[in-house]
Protein backbone atom coordinates (compact mmCIF):
# COMPACT_ATOMS: atom_id res chain seq x y z
CA UNK A 1 0.00 0.00 0.00
CA UNK A 2 2.75 2.45 1.00
CA UNK A 3 4.79 1.76 -2.15
CA UNK A 4 1.81 2.86 -4.22
CA UNK A 5 1.34 5.90 -2.00
CA UNK A 6 4.96 6.86 -2.45
CA UNK A 7 4.67 6.85 -6.24
CA UNK A 8 1.42 8.82 -6.20
CA UNK A 9 2.84 11.45 -3.89
CA UNK A 10 6.18 12.17 -5.57
CA UNK A 11 4.69 15.15 -7.33
CA UNK A 12 3.96 16.74 -3.95
CA UNK A 13 7.60 16.73 -2.84
CA UNK A 14 8.99 20.10 -1.80
CA UNK A 15 12.56 21.37 -1.99
CA UNK A 16 14.65 22.08 1.08
CA UNK A 17 14.53 25.82 0.51
CA UNK A 18 10.74 25.86 0.54
CA UNK A 19 10.64 23.70 3.64
CA UNK A 20 13.05 26.10 5.30
CA UNK A 21 10.51 28.91 5.27
CA UNK A 22 8.96 27.43 8.41
CA UNK A 23 12.24 26.55 10.10
CA UNK A 24 12.04 29.28 12.74
CA UNK A 25 9.15 28.38 15.02
CA UNK A 26 8.18 30.62 17.88
CA UNK A 27 10.39 30.22 20.92
CA UNK A 28 8.70 30.24 24.32
CA UNK A 29 9.93 31.33 27.71
CA UNK A 30 12.91 29.85 29.51
CA UNK A 31 12.17 26.67 31.48
CA UNK A 32 13.67 25.45 34.75
CA UNK A 33 16.13 22.63 34.21
CA UNK A 34 15.57 19.17 32.77
CA UNK A 35 12.17 18.66 34.36
CA UNK A 36 10.93 21.97 33.02
CA UNK A 37 11.81 20.94 29.47
CA UNK A 38 9.51 17.91 29.50
CA UNK A 39 6.33 18.24 27.44
CA UNK A 40 5.00 20.94 25.13
CA UNK A 41 6.25 18.94 22.16
CA UNK A 42 5.22 20.09 18.67
CA UNK A 43 2.22 18.61 16.90
CA UNK A 44 3.28 17.90 13.32
CA UNK A 45 1.10 17.20 10.31
CA UNK A 46 2.35 14.28 8.22
CA UNK A 47 1.90 15.82 4.80
CA UNK A 48 2.07 12.82 2.51
CA UNK A 49 -0.10 10.54 4.62
CA UNK A 50 -2.61 13.35 5.12
CA UNK A 51 -2.72 13.93 1.37
CA UNK A 52 -3.18 10.21 0.70
CA UNK A 53 -6.00 9.70 3.21
CA UNK A 54 -7.86 12.99 2.84
CA UNK A 55 -7.57 13.43 6.60
CA UNK A 56 -5.17 15.39 8.77
CA UNK A 57 -2.83 12.88 10.35
CA UNK A 58 -0.75 14.59 13.02
CA UNK A 59 1.87 13.34 15.45
CA UNK A 60 3.13 14.58 18.77
CA UNK A 61 6.91 14.56 18.35
CA UNK A 62 7.66 12.95 21.72
CA UNK A 63 11.24 12.12 20.76
CA UNK A 64 11.85 15.87 21.24
CA UNK A 65 11.46 15.57 24.98
CA UNK A 66 14.84 16.09 26.69
CA UNK A 67 15.21 12.35 27.37
CA UNK A 68 14.11 11.64 23.79
CA UNK A 69 10.86 9.75 24.41
CA UNK A 70 7.24 10.03 25.49
CA UNK A 71 8.18 8.25 28.72
CA UNK A 72 9.83 11.38 30.10
CA UNK A 73 6.33 12.56 31.00
CA UNK A 74 5.52 9.47 33.07
CA UNK A 75 8.99 9.47 34.67
CA UNK A 76 8.51 13.05 35.83
CA UNK A 77 5.13 12.33 37.41
CA UNK A 78 6.29 9.10 39.06
CA UNK A 79 9.06 11.02 40.83
CA UNK A 80 6.68 13.92 41.52
CA UNK A 81 4.32 11.55 43.35
CA UNK A 82 7.15 10.09 45.44
CA UNK A 83 8.26 13.60 46.42
CA UNK A 84 4.75 14.89 47.14
CA UNK A 85 3.91 11.90 49.35
CA UNK A 86 7.25 11.95 51.17
CA UNK A 87 8.19 8.52 49.87
CA UNK A 88 11.74 9.58 49.06
CA UNK A 89 14.21 12.02 50.56
CA UNK A 90 17.19 13.81 48.98
CA UNK A 91 19.87 11.36 47.89
CA UNK A 92 17.44 8.43 47.80
CA UNK A 93 17.11 5.67 45.22
CA UNK A 94 14.53 5.40 42.47
CA UNK A 95 13.89 1.79 41.38
CA UNK A 96 11.83 0.77 38.35
CA UNK A 97 11.12 -2.18 36.13
CA UNK A 98 11.16 -0.96 32.54
CA UNK A 99 11.74 -2.03 28.96
CA UNK A 100 13.95 1.01 28.50
CA UNK A 101 12.42 4.41 27.81
CA UNK A 102 10.86 5.03 31.24
CA UNK A 103 14.17 4.03 32.77
CA UNK A 104 16.03 6.46 30.54
CA UNK A 105 13.68 9.26 31.54
CA UNK A 106 14.08 8.34 35.22
CA UNK A 107 17.88 8.19 34.91
CA UNK A 108 18.00 11.67 33.40
CA UNK A 109 15.74 13.04 36.13
CA UNK A 110 17.69 11.29 38.89
CA UNK A 111 20.88 12.95 37.66
CA UNK A 112 19.15 16.34 37.58
CA UNK A 113 17.46 15.95 40.98
CA UNK A 114 20.17 14.18 42.96
CA UNK A 115 18.76 10.65 43.23
CA UNK A 116 20.32 7.27 42.51
CA UNK A 117 18.64 5.11 39.86
CA UNK A 118 18.34 1.32 39.64
CA UNK A 119 16.67 -0.28 36.62
CA UNK A 120 15.49 -3.88 36.26
CA UNK A 121 14.70 -4.74 32.66
CA UNK A 122 14.03 -7.82 30.50
CA UNK A 123 17.18 -9.07 28.85
CA UNK A 124 15.34 -9.06 25.51
CA UNK A 125 15.62 -5.29 25.11
CA UNK A 126 17.90 -3.53 22.65
CA UNK A 127 21.55 -3.02 23.55
CA UNK A 128 21.16 0.67 22.67
CA UNK A 129 18.74 1.16 25.56
CA UNK A 130 20.93 -0.76 28.01
CA UNK A 131 24.00 1.22 26.95
CA UNK A 132 22.14 4.53 27.23
CA UNK A 133 21.03 3.73 30.77
CA UNK A 134 24.55 2.86 31.83
CA UNK A 135 25.97 6.03 30.28
CA UNK A 136 23.38 7.94 32.30
CA UNK A 137 24.75 6.37 35.48
CA UNK A 138 21.89 3.96 36.19
CA UNK A 139 22.55 0.63 37.88
CA UNK A 140 21.10 -1.60 35.12
CA UNK A 141 20.06 -5.14 35.98
CA UNK A 142 18.92 -7.17 32.95
CA UNK A 143 16.96 -10.24 34.03
CA UNK A 144 15.33 -13.12 32.12
CA UNK A 145 12.04 -12.17 30.47
CA UNK A 146 9.27 -14.09 32.24
CA UNK A 147 5.52 -13.57 32.59
CA UNK A 148 4.09 -11.15 35.15
CA UNK A 149 2.72 -13.99 37.28
CA UNK A 150 6.26 -15.32 37.76
CA UNK A 151 7.92 -14.01 40.96
CA UNK A 152 11.10 -13.41 38.94
CA UNK A 153 9.38 -10.98 36.56
CA UNK A 154 11.46 -7.81 36.32
CA UNK A 155 8.74 -5.71 37.97
CA UNK A 156 8.55 -7.96 41.05
CA UNK A 157 12.32 -7.98 41.33
CA UNK A 158 12.35 -4.17 41.21
CA UNK A 159 9.71 -4.00 43.95
CA UNK A 160 11.58 -6.39 46.24
CA UNK A 161 14.86 -4.59 45.72
CA UNK A 162 13.35 -1.19 46.58
CA UNK A 163 11.80 -2.65 49.72
CA UNK A 164 15.24 -3.92 50.80
CA UNK A 165 16.76 -0.41 50.81
CA UNK A 166 16.45 2.60 53.07
CA UNK A 167 15.19 5.78 51.42
CA UNK A 168 14.14 4.09 48.19
CA UNK A 169 10.95 3.87 46.17
CA UNK A 170 9.67 1.53 43.47
CA UNK A 171 7.84 3.87 41.11
CA UNK A 172 5.64 1.08 39.66
CA UNK A 173 4.99 2.63 36.24
CA UNK A 174 2.47 -0.01 35.14
CA UNK A 175 0.01 0.33 38.02
CA UNK A 176 0.79 3.76 39.44
CA UNK A 177 -1.91 6.02 37.98
CA UNK A 178 0.31 9.08 38.29
CA UNK A 179 1.52 7.73 34.95
CA UNK A 180 -1.79 8.42 33.22
CA UNK A 181 -2.21 11.57 35.29
CA UNK A 182 0.89 12.91 33.49
CA UNK A 183 -0.94 12.61 30.17
CA UNK A 184 -4.26 13.85 31.55
CA UNK A 185 -2.53 17.00 32.77
CA UNK A 186 -0.04 17.56 29.93
CA UNK A 187 -0.35 15.56 26.69
CA UNK A 188 -4.14 15.70 26.47
CA UNK A 189 -4.40 19.47 27.06
CA UNK A 190 -1.56 20.07 24.60
CA UNK A 191 -3.36 18.12 21.85
CA UNK A 192 -6.62 19.95 22.57
CA UNK A 193 -4.90 23.34 22.37
CA UNK A 194 -2.72 22.52 19.36
CA UNK A 195 -5.74 21.32 17.34
CA UNK A 196 -8.02 24.14 18.54
CA UNK A 197 -10.31 21.41 19.82
CA UNK A 198 -10.81 20.02 16.31
CA UNK A 199 -9.27 16.60 16.89
CA UNK A 200 -11.64 13.77 15.88
CA UNK A 201 -9.67 10.75 17.08
CA UNK A 202 -6.51 9.72 18.87
CA UNK A 203 -4.77 6.38 18.66
CA UNK A 204 -1.85 5.06 20.69
CA UNK A 205 -0.18 1.76 21.36
CA UNK A 206 0.16 0.89 25.03
CA UNK A 207 2.70 -0.65 27.34
CA UNK A 208 1.66 0.75 30.70
CA UNK A 209 -1.45 2.34 29.17
CA UNK A 210 -0.69 5.78 30.59
CA UNK A 211 -0.65 7.74 27.33
CA UNK A 212 -3.81 6.21 25.88
CA UNK A 213 -5.79 6.42 29.13
CA UNK A 214 -4.66 9.88 30.22
CA UNK A 215 -5.07 11.53 26.82
CA UNK A 216 -8.35 9.71 26.22
CA UNK A 217 -9.82 10.70 29.56
CA UNK A 218 -8.91 14.34 29.09
CA UNK A 219 -10.16 14.63 25.52
CA UNK A 220 -13.40 12.81 26.30
CA UNK A 221 -13.97 15.31 29.12
CA UNK A 222 -13.78 18.09 26.52
CA UNK A 223 -15.72 16.33 23.76
CA UNK A 224 -17.18 12.84 24.32
CA UNK A 225 -17.46 12.34 20.56
CA UNK A 226 -13.68 12.14 20.11
CA UNK A 227 -12.73 8.56 19.27
CA UNK A 228 -10.08 6.87 21.40
CA UNK A 229 -8.53 3.91 19.59
CA UNK A 230 -6.07 1.43 21.06
CA UNK A 231 -3.35 0.21 18.67
CA UNK A 232 -2.00 -3.19 19.69
CA UNK A 233 0.92 -5.29 18.40
CA UNK A 234 0.83 -9.03 17.79
CA UNK A 235 0.98 -11.20 20.90
CA UNK A 236 -0.65 -8.67 23.24
CA UNK A 237 -3.93 -9.25 25.09
CA UNK A 238 -5.40 -5.78 24.79
CA UNK A 239 -6.88 -6.07 21.30
CA UNK A 240 -8.92 -9.09 22.40
CA UNK A 241 -9.73 -7.47 25.75
CA UNK A 242 -11.33 -4.40 24.16
CA UNK A 243 -12.79 -6.29 21.18
CA UNK A 244 -14.01 -9.54 22.73
CA UNK A 245 -13.91 -8.81 26.44
CA UNK A 246 -11.40 -11.53 27.23
CA UNK A 247 -7.77 -11.53 28.27
CA UNK A 248 -6.25 -13.64 25.52
CA UNK A 249 -3.14 -12.99 23.48
CA UNK A 250 -3.50 -12.31 19.78
CA UNK A 251 -1.62 -14.67 17.49
CA UNK A 252 2.12 -14.26 17.02
CA UNK A 253 4.76 -12.09 18.67
CA UNK A 254 6.18 -8.66 17.93
CA UNK A 255 9.59 -7.08 17.50
CA UNK A 256 8.26 -3.83 19.02
CA UNK A 257 9.64 -2.89 22.43
CA UNK A 258 7.82 -1.29 25.34
CA UNK A 259 4.32 -1.82 23.94
CA UNK A 260 1.85 -4.68 24.08
CA UNK A 261 0.74 -6.25 27.33
CA UNK A 262 -0.13 -9.58 28.92
CA UNK A 263 -2.55 -8.10 31.45
CA UNK A 264 -4.79 -5.12 32.10
CA UNK A 265 -2.80 -2.62 34.15
CA UNK A 266 -4.26 -0.13 36.62
CA UNK A 267 -3.48 2.62 34.12
CA UNK A 268 -5.54 0.87 31.42
CA UNK A 269 -8.49 0.11 33.70
CA UNK A 270 -11.23 2.65 33.03
CA UNK A 271 -9.61 3.96 29.85
CA UNK A 272 -12.38 5.27 27.54
CA UNK A 273 -11.45 3.10 24.54
CA UNK A 274 -13.96 3.11 21.67
CA UNK A 275 -12.31 0.26 19.79
CA UNK A 276 -8.98 -1.45 19.20
CA UNK A 277 -6.85 -2.12 16.12
CA UNK A 278 -4.41 -5.01 15.74
CA UNK A 279 -1.33 -3.90 13.79
CA UNK A 280 1.01 -6.60 12.57
CA UNK A 281 4.77 -6.14 12.53
CA UNK A 282 4.94 -6.10 8.73
CA UNK A 283 2.64 -3.08 8.59
CA UNK A 284 4.45 -1.31 11.44
CA UNK A 285 7.89 -1.91 9.91
CA UNK A 286 6.84 -0.72 6.46
CA UNK A 287 5.40 2.44 7.98
CA UNK A 288 8.57 3.02 10.03
CA UNK A 289 10.62 3.08 6.83
CA UNK A 290 8.00 5.20 5.05
CA UNK A 291 8.22 7.77 7.85
CA UNK A 292 11.99 7.92 7.44
CA UNK A 293 12.17 8.13 3.65
CA UNK A 294 8.96 9.97 2.80
CA UNK A 295 8.19 12.12 5.84
CA UNK A 296 11.74 12.54 7.18
CA UNK A 297 11.33 11.08 10.70
CA UNK A 298 13.84 8.58 12.09
CA UNK A 299 11.76 6.72 14.67
CA UNK A 300 11.34 3.27 16.18
CA UNK A 301 8.87 0.59 15.15
CA UNK A 302 6.42 1.46 17.93
CA UNK A 303 6.06 4.88 16.29
CA UNK A 304 5.54 3.18 12.93
CA UNK A 305 2.81 1.08 14.53
CA UNK A 306 1.11 4.20 15.91
CA UNK A 307 1.08 5.91 12.53
CA UNK A 308 -0.09 2.76 10.74
CA UNK A 309 -3.00 2.70 13.19
CA UNK A 310 -3.73 6.38 12.51
CA UNK A 311 -3.99 5.62 8.78
CA UNK A 312 -6.43 2.81 9.57
CA UNK A 313 -8.52 5.15 11.74
CA UNK A 314 -8.51 7.74 8.93
CA UNK A 315 -9.95 5.10 6.59
CA UNK A 316 -12.58 4.18 9.19
CA UNK A 317 -13.70 7.78 9.68
CA UNK A 318 -13.39 8.92 6.07
CA UNK A 319 -11.96 12.14 4.59
CA UNK A 320 -12.02 15.43 6.43
CA UNK A 321 -11.16 14.20 9.93
CA UNK A 322 -8.18 14.89 12.18
CA UNK A 323 -6.38 11.95 13.77
CA UNK A 324 -3.57 12.42 16.30
CA UNK A 325 -0.99 9.91 17.50
CA UNK A 326 2.62 10.17 18.68
CA UNK A 327 6.17 9.39 17.62
CA UNK A 328 7.35 7.63 20.77
CA UNK A 329 11.11 7.83 20.45
CA UNK A 330 14.05 8.12 18.08
CA UNK A 331 15.06 5.34 15.70
CA UNK A 332 18.52 5.45 17.25
CA UNK A 333 17.20 3.21 20.02
CA UNK A 334 16.22 0.62 17.40
CA UNK A 335 19.31 1.03 15.24
CA UNK A 336 20.87 -2.35 16.03
CA UNK A 337 17.66 -4.23 15.27
CA UNK A 338 15.00 -2.58 13.12
CA UNK A 339 17.63 -0.96 10.90
CA UNK A 340 19.92 -3.98 10.75
CA UNK A 341 19.54 -6.01 7.56
CA UNK A 342 20.69 -9.33 9.04
CA UNK A 343 18.50 -9.03 12.15
CA UNK A 344 15.39 -8.10 10.16
CA UNK A 345 16.01 -10.94 7.72
CA UNK A 346 16.19 -13.41 10.61
CA UNK A 347 12.86 -12.08 11.83
CA UNK A 348 11.31 -12.61 8.39
CA UNK A 349 10.64 -8.91 7.96
CA UNK A 350 13.21 -7.78 5.40
CA UNK A 351 10.88 -8.37 2.46
CA UNK A 352 8.23 -5.98 3.79
CA UNK A 353 10.70 -3.10 3.49
CA UNK A 354 10.66 -1.70 -0.07
CA UNK A 355 14.01 -2.20 -1.79
CA UNK A 356 14.51 1.54 -2.28
CA UNK A 357 14.27 2.09 1.50
CA UNK A 358 16.89 -0.53 2.40
CA UNK A 359 19.68 1.97 1.88
CA UNK A 360 18.96 2.99 5.50
CA UNK A 361 20.01 -0.42 6.76
CA UNK A 362 23.41 -1.53 8.00
Buried (B, 14 or more C-beta within 10 A) or exposed (E): EBEEBBEEBEEEEEEEEEEEEEEEEEEEEEEEEBBBBBBBBEBBEBBBBBBBBEBBBBBBBBBBBBBBBBBBBBBBBBBBBBBEEEBBEEEBBBBBBBBBBBBBBBBBBBBBBEBBBBBBBBEEBBEBBBEBBEEBEBBBBBBEBBEEEEEEBBBBBBBEBBEEBEEBBBBBBBBBBBBBBBBBBBBBBBBBEBBEEEBBBBBBBBBBBBBBBBBBBBBBEEEEEBBBBBBBBBBBBBBBBBBEEEEEBBEEBBBBBBBBBBBBBBBBEEBBBBBBBBBBBBBBBBBBBBBBBBBEBBBBBBBBBBBBBBBBBBEBBEEEBBBBBBBBBBBBBBBBBBBBEEBBEEBEBBEBBBEEBEEBBE
